[in-house]
Amino acid sequence: MNTLAALRSALRALAANTLRSILTMLGIIIGVAAVITMIAVGRGATERVQEQMKGLGSNIMLVLPGGVTAGGVRLGAQTGQGLTEDDALAIAREVPEVQVAAPSSRTGAQVVVGNTNWSTSVFGSTNDYLEAREWPLADGRLFEAAEVQGSAKVAIIGQTVAQQLFGDTDPLDQVIRVKKVPVTVVGVLARKGQNSMGQDQDDVVIVPISTYRNRIQGGTGGKLKRVSAISVKVREGQSMKLAEDNIKELLRQRFKVQPGADDPFSIRNLTEILQAQEASSRIMTLLLAAVAGISLVIGGIGIMNIMLVSVTERTREIGLRMAVGARGRDILAQFLIEAVTLSLIGGAIGVLLGAVATWAVGQFAGWQVSMTLASIGLSAGFSAFVGVFFGFYPARRASRLLPIQALRYE
């Protein structure tokens, strides 16, 4: 019996018991759909974290003022000794692992153009901040050195601010008012998207740090040039841990911290935090896929049980085939093809159901999902393997029946 004839015979046998065949395939269908959907959800979460890492920038750390304790009460971060612009300069100059160290301060403000206004975040920083964040310009230019030193009334705006204030109009060289201070737009940032907290990174106006201190903030930074954070980018190939230790040692010296005393600042390695999230997402993807794969194994056991029942029901048919010249391997091929056909049909339906489920999760739950050909191929291939693995024993049992005993079977 050739393969085509065995396939036709297998399809006829499955069609003769349609309801039983459908119920047998149900485990494979659910298993394949679950594997595809879970992998898509897990992969989407991993890609989301990778996008956040790309948006954040690589090898980046954030230095913040530390908390203080008063009367046994911890007052929280940014209530202790403040960081200054000079601290940022010292980090960039004296820590060899550091590529740039950008001081920054932030506030919320209403930005006005004509009769249009928009509430946004206003950052005071330098060009080093954009280098640390790996944030290129979509149009325009960076701040000039004289503008940073002289509190110039210039700004670089994000895509969201540009859209809300100017629509389709070119924002370059337009004047906007930030807290009643008129500033000229000299650059527009490339789109960044949302950060890990779901905040729109493109909803921002960046002005020179001196402009923020002397004009936007109203000079409250004082002669010490206080800043709320320092963004540090470590050189490629350098140790983040070594850079963090050197920064900590330098700042303790500058703040004159006594040995054993708490640091009046904190250093957050943002890249490591997101890498840990990415690793967690990958582990969760594997766990979800493994749990979904159990459905495929259960479906395979169902196929084996039904095939054993089929062998018992068709014992006389098997004996008759052998009596007219069918060999054991022909019987083996016939029942094996039946099992694989059940798995493949169930796998195909499962792929379609998985695609629909993945679309539904992304559409209605709002999750980021990513279904790939690799996950589809893996699920379909595993379903075929299940058919061969669990169908082999019933098929082998059928092929080893003796013709005379099979013909006498009642």
C-alpha positions as CSV (number, residue, x, y, z in Angstrom):
1,M,0.0,0.0,0.0
2,N,1.5,3.3,-1.0
3,T,1.3,6.5,1.0
4,L,-1.5,8.1,-1.0
5,A,-3.7,5.0,-0.7
6,A,-2.9,4.8,3.1
7,L,-3.9,8.5,3.4
8,R,-7.2,8.0,1.6
9,S,-8.0,5.0,3.8
10,A,-7.1,7.0,6.9
11,L,-9.4,9.9,5.8
12,R,-12.3,7.4,5.1
13,A,-11.8,5.8,8.5
14,L,-11.8,9.3,10.3
15,A,-14.9,10.4,8.3
16,A,-16.8,7.3,9.3
17,N,-16.6,8.5,12.9
18,T,-16.7,12.3,12.5
19,L,-17.8,13.2,16.0
20,R,-15.3,10.9,17.6
21,S,-12.5,12.4,15.4
22,I,-13.5,15.9,16.3
23,L,-13.5,15.1,20.1
24,T,-10.1,13.4,19.7
25,M,-8.7,16.5,17.9
26,L,-10.1,18.9,20.6
27,G,-7.1,18.4,22.9
28,I,-4.7,19.2,20.0
29,I,-6.7,22.2,18.9
30,I,-6.8,23.7,22.4
31,G,-3.1,22.9,23.0
32,V,-1.9,24.5,19.7
33,A,-4.1,27.6,20.2
34,A,-2.9,28.0,23.8
35,V,0.8,27.6,22.9
36,I,0.6,30.2,20.1
37,T,-1.4,32.7,22.2
38,M,0.9,32.3,25.3
39,I,4.1,32.7,23.2
40,A,2.6,35.7,21.5
41,V,1.7,37.3,24.8
42,G,5.1,36.6,26.3
43,R,7.0,37.7,23.3
44,G,5.0,40.9,23.1
45,A,5.9,41.6,26.8
46,T,9.6,41.0,26.0
47,E,9.5,43.2,23.0
48,R,7.8,45.9,25.0
49,V,10.7,45.8,27.6
50,Q,13.2,45.9,24.8
51,E,11.5,49.0,23.3
52,Q,11.7,50.6,26.8
53,M,15.4,49.8,27.0
54,K,15.9,51.3,23.6
55,G,13.9,54.4,24.5
56,L,15.8,54.8,27.8
57,G,19.2,54.4,26.2
58,S,21.9,51.9,26.9
59,N,24.3,51.8,29.9
60,I,22.5,54.6,31.7
61,M,22.3,55.4,35.4
62,L,20.4,58.0,37.4
63,V,21.9,59.8,40.3
64,L,19.3,61.2,42.7
65,P,19.6,63.2,46.0
66,G,19.2,60.7,48.9
67,G,16.7,60.8,51.7
68,V,17.4,62.0,55.3
69,T,16.2,60.9,58.7
70,A,14.8,63.4,61.1
71,G,13.5,62.3,64.5
72,G,13.5,58.7,63.5
73,V,11.3,59.5,60.4
74,R,12.7,58.8,57.0
75,L,11.7,61.8,54.8
76,G,12.2,60.0,51.5
77,A,14.3,60.6,48.4
78,Q,15.5,64.1,47.3
79,T,15.1,65.6,50.7
80,G,18.8,65.4,51.7
81,Q,21.8,67.2,50.5
82,G,21.1,68.3,47.0
83,L,23.1,67.5,43.8
84,T,24.5,70.4,41.8
85,E,25.6,71.0,38.2
86,D,29.2,71.0,39.5
87,D,28.7,67.4,40.7
88,A,27.7,66.4,37.2
89,L,30.8,68.1,35.8
90,A,33.0,66.3,38.4
91,I,31.5,62.9,37.5
92,A,32.1,63.4,33.8
93,R,35.6,64.7,34.4
94,E,36.9,62.4,37.1
95,V,35.2,59.0,36.5
96,P,37.0,57.5,33.4
97,E,34.2,55.0,32.7
98,V,31.6,57.8,32.3
99,Q,30.9,59.1,28.7
100,V,28.6,61.9,29.7
101,A,26.9,63.2,32.9
102,A,23.9,65.4,32.3
103,P,22.4,67.5,35.2
104,S,18.6,68.0,34.9
105,S,15.7,69.5,36.7
106,R,12.0,69.1,35.9
107,T,8.7,70.8,36.5
108,G,5.2,70.9,35.0
109,A,4.1,73.9,33.1
110,Q,1.5,75.3,30.7
111,V,2.9,76.0,27.3
112,V,1.1,78.6,25.2
113,V,1.2,79.5,21.5
114,G,-1.4,82.1,20.4
115,N,-4.8,80.7,21.5
116,T,-3.4,77.2,21.9
117,N,-2.0,75.8,25.2
118,W,-0.8,72.4,26.4
119,S,0.2,71.2,29.8
120,T,3.6,69.4,29.6
121,S,6.8,68.6,31.4
122,V,9.7,71.1,31.2
123,F,13.2,69.8,31.5
124,G,16.3,71.9,32.1
125,S,19.4,70.2,30.9
126,T,22.2,70.2,28.4
127,N,22.9,68.4,25.1
128,D,24.6,65.7,27.1
129,Y,21.1,64.6,28.3
130,L,20.1,63.8,24.8
131,E,23.4,61.9,24.2
132,A,22.8,59.9,27.4
133,R,19.3,59.0,26.4
134,E,20.4,58.3,22.8
135,W,17.7,60.7,21.7
136,P,18.3,62.2,18.2
137,L,16.7,65.2,16.7
138,A,14.1,64.8,14.0
139,D,14.6,68.4,12.9
140,G,16.5,71.5,13.9
141,R,19.6,71.8,16.0
142,L,21.0,71.3,19.5
143,F,21.8,74.0,22.0
144,E,24.9,76.1,21.3
145,A,27.4,76.5,24.1
146,A,26.7,80.2,24.5
147,E,23.0,79.5,24.8
148,V,23.6,77.0,27.7
149,Q,26.0,79.4,29.4
150,G,23.9,82.5,28.9
151,S,20.4,81.4,29.8
152,A,19.2,81.8,26.2
153,K,15.5,81.6,25.6
154,V,15.5,78.6,23.3
155,A,13.9,75.1,23.5
156,I,13.8,71.7,22.0
157,I,10.3,70.1,22.0
158,G,9.0,66.5,21.8
159,Q,6.7,65.2,19.1
160,T,3.6,65.3,21.2
161,V,4.1,68.9,22.1
162,A,4.8,69.8,18.5
163,Q,1.6,68.1,17.4
164,Q,-0.6,69.6,20.1
165,L,0.7,73.2,19.7
166,F,1.4,73.4,16.0
167,G,-0.4,70.5,14.3
168,D,1.0,70.2,10.7
169,T,2.8,73.6,10.9
170,D,6.6,73.6,11.2
171,P,7.4,74.5,14.8
172,L,11.0,75.5,14.1
173,D,11.8,79.2,14.9
174,Q,8.3,79.6,16.4
175,V,8.0,81.3,19.8
176,I,6.2,79.5,22.7
177,R,5.6,80.8,26.2
178,V,6.7,78.5,29.1
179,K,5.4,80.0,32.4
180,K,5.1,83.3,30.7
181,V,8.7,83.1,29.4
182,P,8.9,83.4,25.6
183,V,11.3,80.8,24.1
184,T,12.2,80.0,20.5
185,V,11.9,76.4,19.3
186,V,15.3,75.4,17.7
187,G,14.8,71.6,17.5
188,V,12.2,68.8,17.5
189,L,13.1,65.5,19.1
190,A,12.6,62.1,17.4
191,R,9.7,60.1,18.7
192,K,10.4,58.0,21.8
193,G,7.0,56.6,22.8
194,Q,6.0,55.5,26.3
195,N,8.4,54.6,29.1
196,S,8.1,51.7,31.5
197,M,5.5,53.6,33.6
198,G,3.3,54.3,30.6
199,Q,4.2,58.0,30.4
200,D,4.6,59.7,27.1
201,Q,8.3,60.6,26.7
202,D,7.5,62.8,23.7
203,D,5.4,65.1,25.9
204,V,8.3,67.3,26.9
205,V,10.0,70.7,26.4
206,I,13.7,70.9,27.0
207,V,15.5,74.2,27.7
208,P,19.1,74.9,28.7
209,I,19.8,74.2,32.4
210,S,20.7,77.8,33.0
211,T,17.5,79.0,31.4
212,Y,15.5,76.7,33.6
213,R,17.3,77.8,36.7
214,N,17.3,81.6,36.1
215,R,14.1,82.1,34.0
216,I,11.7,79.2,34.4
217,Q,12.4,78.3,38.0
218,G,12.9,81.9,38.9
219,G,16.4,81.6,40.3
220,T,15.4,79.4,43.2
221,G,18.3,77.1,42.4
222,G,20.6,79.7,43.9
223,K,24.3,80.0,43.4
224,L,24.7,76.3,44.2
225,K,22.9,75.4,41.0
226,R,20.8,72.7,42.5
227,V,19.5,70.0,40.2
228,S,17.0,67.2,40.7
229,A,18.9,64.4,38.9
230,I,22.1,63.5,37.0
231,S,21.8,61.2,34.0
232,V,25.0,59.2,33.6
233,K,25.9,57.2,30.5
234,V,28.7,54.7,30.9
235,R,31.1,54.1,28.0
236,E,30.5,51.1,25.8
237,G,32.4,48.1,27.1
238,Q,33.0,49.6,30.5
239,S,31.7,47.9,33.7
240,M,28.5,49.5,35.0
241,K,29.3,48.2,38.5
242,L,32.8,49.8,38.5
243,A,31.4,53.1,37.2
244,E,28.7,53.0,39.9
245,D,31.3,52.4,42.6
246,N,33.6,55.2,41.4
247,I,30.7,57.6,41.2
248,K,29.6,56.7,44.7
249,E,33.2,57.2,46.0
250,L,33.5,60.6,44.3
251,L,30.2,61.9,45.6
252,R,31.0,60.8,49.1
253,Q,34.2,62.8,48.9
254,R,32.5,65.8,47.6
255,F,29.7,65.6,50.2
256,K,32.3,64.9,52.9
257,V,30.4,61.8,54.1
258,Q,32.0,60.2,57.2
259,P,33.0,56.5,57.0
260,G,30.0,54.3,57.8
261,A,27.5,57.0,57.3
262,D,24.6,56.7,54.8
263,D,25.0,58.1,51.3
264,P,23.1,61.4,50.9
265,F,22.3,60.3,47.3
266,S,21.1,57.2,45.5
267,I,22.3,55.6,42.2
268,R,19.8,53.7,40.1
269,N,21.1,51.4,37.3
270,L,18.1,51.7,35.0
271,T,19.6,49.4,32.4
272,E,19.9,46.5,34.9
273,I,16.4,47.0,36.1
274,L,15.0,46.7,32.5
275,Q,17.2,43.8,31.7
276,A,15.8,42.0,34.8
277,Q,12.3,42.7,33.6
278,E,13.3,41.3,30.1
279,A,14.7,38.2,31.7
280,S,11.5,37.8,33.8
281,S,9.4,38.2,30.7
282,R,11.3,35.5,28.9
283,I,11.0,33.1,31.8
284,M,7.3,33.8,32.0
285,T,7.0,33.1,28.2
286,L,8.6,29.7,28.7
287,L,6.4,28.9,31.7
288,L,3.3,29.9,29.8
289,A,4.3,27.8,26.8
290,A,5.1,24.8,29.0
291,V,1.7,25.0,30.7
292,A,0.0,25.3,27.3
293,G,2.1,22.4,26.0
294,I,0.6,20.1,28.6
295,S,-2.7,20.4,26.6
296,L,-0.9,19.0,23.6
297,V,0.4,16.0,25.6
298,I,-3.2,15.4,27.0
299,G,-4.4,15.6,23.4
300,G,-1.8,13.1,22.4
301,I,-3.0,10.7,25.1
302,G,-6.5,11.1,23.8
303,I,-5.3,10.2,20.3
304,M,-3.6,7.1,21.6
305,N,-6.7,6.0,23.5
306,I,-9.0,6.5,20.5
307,M,-6.6,4.7,18.2
308,L,-6.5,1.7,20.5
309,V,-10.3,1.7,20.4
310,S,-10.2,1.9,16.7
311,V,-7.7,-1.0,16.4
312,T,-10.0,-3.1,18.6
313,E,-13.1,-2.2,16.5
314,R,-11.4,-3.0,13.2
315,T,-9.6,-6.2,14.2
316,R,-11.5,-8.2,11.6
317,E,-10.8,-5.6,8.9
318,I,-7.1,-5.8,9.8
319,G,-7.2,-9.6,9.5
320,L,-9.0,-9.4,6.1
321,R,-6.4,-7.0,4.8
322,M,-3.6,-9.2,5.9
323,A,-5.3,-12.3,4.4
324,V,-5.3,-10.6,1.0
325,G,-1.6,-9.7,1.1
326,A,-1.2,-6.6,3.3
327,R,2.0,-6.6,5.2
328,G,2.5,-5.6,8.8
329,R,4.2,-2.4,7.8
330,D,1.2,-1.5,5.6
331,I,-1.1,-1.8,8.6
332,L,1.4,0.2,10.7
333,A,1.5,3.0,8.0
334,Q,-2.3,3.1,7.8
335,F,-2.9,3.6,11.5
336,L,0.1,5.9,11.9
337,I,-1.1,8.1,9.1
338,E,-4.5,8.2,10.8
339,A,-3.0,9.4,14.0
340,V,-0.8,12.0,12.3
341,T,-3.7,13.2,10.2
342,L,-5.8,13.8,13.3
343,S,-2.9,15.8,14.8
344,L,-2.3,17.8,11.7
345,I,-5.9,18.7,11.1
346,G,-6.2,19.6,14.8
347,G,-3.0,21.6,14.6
348,A,-4.2,23.6,11.6
349,I,-7.5,24.4,13.4
350,G,-5.5,25.3,16.5
351,V,-3.3,27.7,14.5
352,L,-6.4,29.5,13.2
353,L,-7.9,29.6,16.7
354,G,-4.6,30.8,18.2
355,A,-4.3,33.6,15.6
356,V,-7.9,34.7,16.5
357,A,-7.2,34.5,20.2
358,T,-3.9,36.5,19.8
359,W,-5.7,39.2,17.9
360,A,-8.5,39.3,20.5
361,V,-6.0,39.7,23.4
362,G,-4.2,42.5,21.6
363,Q,-7.4,44.2,20.5
364,F,-9.6,44.0,23.7
365,A,-7.1,43.6,26.5
366,G,-4.7,46.2,25.1
367,W,-1.7,44.0,25.5
368,Q,1.2,44.1,23.1
369,V,1.4,40.7,21.4
370,S,3.7,39.3,18.8
371,M,2.9,36.1,16.8
372,T,5.7,34.8,14.7
373,L,6.0,32.1,12.1
374,A,8.5,30.4,14.4
375,S,5.8,29.9,17.1
376,I,3.3,28.7,14.5
377,G,5.8,26.2,13.1
378,L,6.8,25.0,16.5
379,S,3.2,24.4,17.5
380,A,2.3,22.6,14.3
381,G,5.5,20.5,14.4
382,F,4.9,19.5,18.0
383,S,1.4,18.5,17.2
384,A,2.7,16.3,14.3
385,F,5.2,14.8,16.7
386,V,2.5,14.1,19.2
387,G,0.6,12.2,16.5
388,V,3.6,10.1,15.6
389,F,4.6,9.5,19.3
390,F,1.2,8.6,20.7
391,G,0.0,6.9,17.5
392,F,2.9,4.6,17.1
393,Y,1.9,2.1,19.9
394,P,-1.7,1.5,18.6
395,A,-0.3,1.3,15.0
396,R,2.4,-1.2,16.0
397,R,-0.2,-3.3,18.0
398,A,-2.4,-3.4,14.9
399,S,0.5,-4.4,12.6
400,R,1.5,-7.4,14.9
401,L,-2.0,-9.0,14.9
402,L,-2.0,-12.5,13.4
403,P,-4.4,-12.8,10.4
404,I,-6.2,-16.0,11.7
405,Q,-6.8,-14.6,15.2
406,A,-7.9,-11.3,13.7
407,L,-10.5,-13.0,11.4
408,R,-11.9,-15.0,14.3
409,Y,-12.2,-11.9,16.5
410,E,-15.9,-11.3,17.5
